[in-house]
């Protein structure tokens, strides 16, 4: 999966969450952020889904600031 940020302010990391039903999510991975930048930043994370039997997999991205606030 890939995502891009336009700018970052006091960003610590991203938590990538995965679900097979679109309701119940669990952590699939974590990626540290650049933190403070006004430049476009590209990110990519591979997810091993070989053990998942569902035909559809949902993902959501949670950003975590250095003070622990999430979005």
C-alpha positions as CSV (number, residue, x, y, z in Angstrom):
1,X,0.0,0.0,0.0
2,X,1.2,3.5,-0.8
3,X,0.3,7.0,0.5
4,X,1.6,10.5,0.3
5,X,1.5,13.5,2.7
6,X,1.6,17.1,1.4
7,X,3.1,18.4,4.7
8,X,3.9,17.1,8.1
9,X,4.0,18.9,11.5
10,X,5.1,17.1,14.7
11,X,4.2,13.7,13.2
12,X,5.7,10.6,14.8
13,X,4.4,7.7,12.9
14,X,1.6,6.0,11.0
15,X,-0.3,2.9,12.1
16,X,-1.8,0.9,9.2
17,X,-4.9,-1.1,10.2
18,X,-6.5,-4.0,8.4
19,X,-10.0,-5.5,8.4
20,X,-11.8,-8.2,6.5
21,X,-15.3,-6.9,7.4
22,X,-14.8,-3.1,7.3
23,X,-15.7,-2.8,10.9
24,X,-13.2,-4.6,13.1
25,X,-9.7,-3.4,12.5
26,X,-6.3,-4.7,13.8
27,X,-2.8,-3.3,13.4
28,X,-1.1,-4.5,10.2
29,X,2.0,-2.4,10.4
30,X,3.7,0.8,11.5
31,X,5.9,3.3,9.6
32,X,7.9,6.1,11.1
33,X,7.1,9.5,9.6
34,X,9.5,12.2,8.4
35,X,8.1,14.4,11.2
36,X,8.3,18.0,10.1
37,X,8.4,18.8,6.5
38,X,6.6,21.1,4.0
39,X,7.7,18.8,1.1
40,X,5.6,16.0,-0.3
41,X,6.5,12.7,1.3
42,X,5.8,9.2,-0.2
43,X,5.4,6.1,1.9
44,X,4.9,2.4,1.1
45,X,4.3,-0.7,3.2
46,X,4.0,-4.3,2.1
47,X,1.4,-6.5,3.8
48,X,1.6,-10.3,3.7
49,X,-2.0,-11.4,3.2
50,X,-1.3,-15.0,2.2
51,X,-3.1,-16.3,5.3
52,X,-6.2,-14.2,4.8
53,X,-9.2,-16.0,3.3
54,X,-11.4,-12.9,2.7
55,X,-12.0,-11.7,-0.9
56,X,-11.9,-8.1,0.3
57,X,-9.4,-6.5,2.6
58,X,-10.0,-3.0,4.0
59,X,-7.2,-0.7,5.2
60,X,-7.2,2.5,7.1
61,X,-4.3,4.8,8.1
62,X,-3.9,6.4,11.5
63,X,-1.4,9.2,12.0
64,X,0.1,9.6,15.5
65,X,1.7,12.9,16.5
66,X,4.7,13.2,18.8
67,X,2.4,14.1,21.7
68,X,0.4,10.9,21.2
69,X,-2.7,12.4,19.5
70,X,-4.1,10.3,16.7
71,X,-6.1,11.1,13.6
